[in-house]
Amino acid sequence: MQTFTKPQPATSSAVKFARLIVVTAAEALAIYVWLRLDKNGHPWWGLLSLVLGEALETVFFRRVIAREARIRWDPVEPGQQDGTHFRRVQRVNDWAGNAEIGIWVLWLALAHNVGPIAAGVALLVLMHLKHHVEAVAIRNIPFRSALFSIKDGFASAMEVGGAVACLALIDDGRFELAAAVLGLGLLIEHAILIDGLRWEMKIRDVRLPRDPRWRPPMRIGVLLYVTSHLAPFWKLVQRLPPLERRFNRFAINRRMSRIDPRPDPLSTMADYTSWTSLTDRTFSGRHLPPVPPGAKQPATTEEGPPTITQVAELFAREDDTNDKMIECPKSTVLFSFFAQWVTDGFLRSERPKRGVPRPATRNTRKNESNHQIDLAQLYGLTSEVTQQLRTGHGLLKSQMINGEEYPQWLCYDADKDIRGDEPKPEFDLLPTSFGFDELSLEEKNRLFAMGTDTRNVGFMAFNVLFLREHNRIAGVLASKNPGWDKDRVFETARNILTVVLLRILVEEYINHMNASHFQARLTASSFPNEPWYRPNWMTIEFNLVYRWHSLVPSTFQLNGEQFSIEDTLSGTDVLTATGLGQFMAAASSQPAGRIGLFNTDSFLVDMAEKPSIAQARNAQLRSYNDYRRLCRLPPVARFDEISSDPTVQRALSEMYASVEDIEFYVGLFAEEARPNEVLPPLMSTMVGFDAFSQALTNPLLAPRIFNEQTFSPAGMDIIEKTKTISDLVNRNVPLPDGAQRHVVSLTRREYKRV
């Protein structure tokens, strides 16, 4: 593997600002001296000053392009281009620099002979065209593109305004003010144009022609700053419904525009498009085509690809104790439990079936998802499973343990006190957990009958919570609608509960992950005509994006005891002995781990990270940088652009020959989250796209469905009054008289924005 060398440092902000001041001062001095000498009857000496100043500016821009492009990007490989493109860019900029001298001279002549207003207009038009010629050459785009850019037009106006004001002030004898106004106008112009130039060099190698299929990244810096600051303004916006709706639609549409909308041309079925690949949703979708046959895999270096075990070491926590866990400053363990519970309902790689011979290699290209947020983790994937979980009164089957409601036992017959090592006949269609056959008789008889095969205690707690809420809603509907039959009660309760989940997903879960003061809202019927409003299809990338194993602490603390990850996998006693409310409160009081490398418990490294790495390789996913380009994020050129942590930089550079070799799954977790956010940028972009498109395209939110006819007046009232997990817990957990509500939150109590 490549040994670690310190990345070549990027030019510091201080150095960049110093250069900006120097070139602005040089040009401003040259133009000022030219105008003063012309005023004093020495036009030729003034012209010499102008030529020297503009030549200095041209040389500066040429050096910025050549030097910073060379620093940021690898040397251009032989055969990539013959140098003609970059030489053409430099020639165009040289010609434009020379043309600027003529533009200034023409302006002054017009000012003397026609008048300052007409001369100023001519100067603005010609200078903007000159700037646009330079920009078009560097960006390698058609001339008409961005010709009327507000930003570039403002830059040109600042330069022209400074020059026109300077000339007027010189004529008025106010020489110091004239110099200051000219310098300020040129400083603003240079700052804007150089910022645009540096952005172009950040997102692509300007020495090479632009790929016409390439979508340039979106600049989100200003928008991110505005939404993560100005809290009083955003609170005011959210108190005004018309404004809130417009901002909500704008914010969500902007996030959705980062990735091309469905349908995706390819699935994991094949590397070409066919009718089957566009319709068979038992294969996962994919955002990008696989690595072409025979091409170098993203993870492959000159010495061959790192092994899965080697890559998995990038995820391992230093020690399997909570003392060594890197804490997330914002999230609680409840967040990790809820994230897994939610995603298991729709991100489901194909599972092995009981009674069917297990294949030598699991086909992770296939899935068994319904591709909808439909509470399959509670109700099951099929109507046959749902039927086995129902009672004859519109309720879900349940039992009382220690005065609280829980699902019935999967194997244990409580009425006859008979223990079994197989599911009871009434539950013979229900999925059974991984490794069911290896469980002891006692462990099998402490499994709940649920619609899914996931059995860890945090997951079960949410199934218990939503089971109770379903039965509570069904009771309300039955009492208010005595003419309804059991099927209508059940189905309406399910519809209501699904929308309740959608609301919690958008208004608590997604908002928790973001830094924005503007909180997204679930507004039904707001997005019927958007390009992304298409049928859902889970992608292989989305499946891997949600492998947040580093959130999970090595031990879970409850009632003064510590439970290891293994202790929480199948034992329902932890939950029933404690009670749902106290369990949720305990999960809300313990910090989750920070999502990232070197922060996953060794048990999960073996059980989860290694299979995830293998799944990504089996799907022949493109590189981490390819997915940044897909999501309209600037590709990284150096390891220190991925993370500021020297440990991460060193590990990546020792594992991969260059940043272009980093695997998608590794890069996702190598990045750092921005302040007040939970997810790193690439992961946040992909989660935002898929989460919103999953939630907002749910058929229950369609205009003709989201109404009282579907949910009943009582159901609409429940939907309106339910916004958080805490609302569900505190209405479904019995409390002794005078006891306080349980504190249930995805966010740590001590969290403070930075």
Steps between C-alpha positions, in 0.01 A plus 500: 500500500603861453680646801349808655635836394365828621256635239619807316332788682245706318557872475389657829219752518742765624730450201202507261377825654847653485524417129156650443608824669827516302342451157214739584743766623716461189209536257332777701825697517558455125149621406512786752839622374375470140193713575702758695767530230236528229334775704834681526571479125736197496285229332789291365671464836160414643447238234834342590386473861172335387682247281732400785212459745289290267801286406558432870136397543520265199819336632338458841197320357719277284706401808190434711359262239827317431624474859178419684383250239836325530483499881144367515502237228742225411735555206320455170571150374639455148221438256236687703548808284765652278515836676302689238199557727696659782712706262179627340366601841820692570495668158140611544582651838807675356290647217232607747764671713627692198144583395437650843757771427306597188171496693637744759636734231170492308309579820711804579469627144120462515491672837683802355300518177154348563443529872557297819165319500522356146868422556419317825232289331739408218772416754262274696390307191849454361660414835231244580549340157876490562450331837256256345744406223757413769247302703374307195855400408584378851168324556499356147131581445306657208521879482129550566516304826478723809535811285257682727635366827398733782820429690734568207294801397530642851878454487519690172274774639727544804806545279324740264334692783835548673663626182216739406486641853879534508501706179225727630677553833832577325322763291363638829846509658422239769800282428522288818132405483537422128781255571305335783182455293693354208689261727181382670323433170793302362539307827137384489530410131820303551364322807191379312677398180795331675258315727320369191832402342614313811165323527534378142850370576368329813229307321691399185844505344478807276803376305274238338184547291175476688304175463171613339308245713639641824270690737688770691476491880263733680643775716326480836733701722291817527171312523643268766622797703170685476289199600730401788505855638239778531283296737252784576430544128427131447276487807301787352476324163362186664231699678363623166341201318515642144870583538573171671341301216702683236828464686422136573441425134811691392725333758382148422511550123854635526611189689326278249668671204842374609440153349330404175143387571364149455460286298865395496615353167662201670442256781727239654358249253736592214732771369259594221139621487219259421129487566564250777764721660250788497217298657637213710533660842631184664834638378621820667523818298830679454589866461816440294596225252738233627871517432539389135629146445878498483532851644699568814285460809488813720670319788779351290854636527812395315553228760144371478185575698508511880322203652161532665665434837753778439228746404287396799784605730422859399170470687611330822472685831827519693355299787158345555406729784292814508806684634663457158187580301508835322171656609262678268451844658137509387337155487382255763487123481127537432596653165698187408213272606245700302723523190537124486133438569387738225737380232442131562149556371619580148873428469499124491763303313381153412498278811554123516173308549443235763459158345678611181863392456725796570703598190877508527496872419219734600360692202516854637406646161142395570257628761164413650384855559155641437680826407259699718487637851211273593595380850594157365717457809177499702240356260724273290595505134192313375129496568530137614744598773282796598201269534688279748587804713138629517217423736139487388428850634727723293783469752849351494544193718652585835538388861541670836831463686555686829199719424622605153406396149746302286480278189419135555776240526616344175566149633384494862136405560426708810145364541622141526847587635658294222844586368576424137802516275295601195251784444146422607268391215318835510834670420646251255526760219684759710868560427744367756821668599844435359654208682165383635605136486807576714298661781441311822150380589473774763603770249249377242225517758576863576458619142205721413275424202573790268491581130877504466806290574696770684508427872730738685342661803499857365321386186246301703431802721379701200288212374341481846438876497334500158300186581353680801425809294329292229276336757430833669403661167285199410317539830433868430373424149274218616341715770438794266388291202283216635384407150849412378600136465827362639680526166424869458607569857827315448584649162413855602708468817789379287460794261496748788800342668698502174444874455588556866831326428552712188445814704748392768749408229490843339435728795715335769740248349615686186501836677715352777773414248519848346657825616227719353288721722223457243321180589357288219128424515290212370261688276276260314416578137779760470715323241274338237682628191867481597748309279593278795138406577534147362433145627746385764776251430767432760856529372804298597672826596221606736517159665871553572468866597293398802757266660543723806668238719727758663195652671469190718681517836694197617276475804145613569431631850169412663399497866862528607602197293706485183392280210734413215383503140469122506280523813247717316454286189223261602414545864160660549543474879706819495197685365215332688673518839572871460189623325477685171499853641805453717681323218434788259607754761823307562575495125435876495749565779797317344711653220529320171832459323611741231446372147843447351807282475674339798181502705326162449498231767703192396189280519331715236817528293486124447122466484414813302789702356672212319177386330428861403841542336449170319151604386633826354776315314262234375285775349814649334419844628690797367745695711429739785592798280265378226214515748602847614477605136159332471376698800638826360764528770854606406726196458783484752857522374693434822450281804488802732191625314311193621583537867707731720586204724865397438415142600237475227726669244785262578281188491342593167833586337648169616199307369448677165745636243292815444166648599357375170555142623294538819197274507152646528424329831826613660476857374149537638627451853841665461347845458432731794157634581459876486426687825157421647442217253503127568593367155804576283429698178478218242296280731274793593436580133408143412289445812318828439415406143379149576331581831293787361418319176397194702283689744339764281402265217307273734153440348332595829619860446347534152241780456195275459605270785622727780159591636232406755350241267822298529591564863171619660475825701644323805791370294579843358502636855747229609726579206491872575582455869787251460839647419759315706592159635446649845133557415459130425690379806320719748153408374578125495695448822310468829625742764431491873292786634705817519791356304671724244495433128794302367768713336536346155717666238733436207709798613726503805379725781840668533532569127570863412535639149843617397 
